[in-house]
């Protein structure tokens, strides 16, 4: 079985319904989007540090944290993973440089 980001999104939705006393996910969401964003930022920095250090195992672990906290942050703002994936799909229609140049400023 392959675990996907959609699986993670579903697990986050399940855990969001739990009591904040019993679920880290529910606790983060109860603290609000600002707390979710802060935690995502902390995890992103830790992933960057692991990458700079060249620590593969730490980078993998921190990347998992980044993905989890990104999905929690998205949920805190009622943004579905599919919305992000649709945006990525739209961007891959043309080269990265052409796509970036076409973005509104």
Secondary structure, DSSP 8 states (H G I E B T S, - for coil): ----HHHHHHHHHHHHTS-TTT-HHHHHHHH-HHHHHHHHHHHHHHHHHHHHHT-HHHHHHHHHHHHHHHHHHHHHTT--HHHHHHHHHHHTTS-HHHHHHHS--
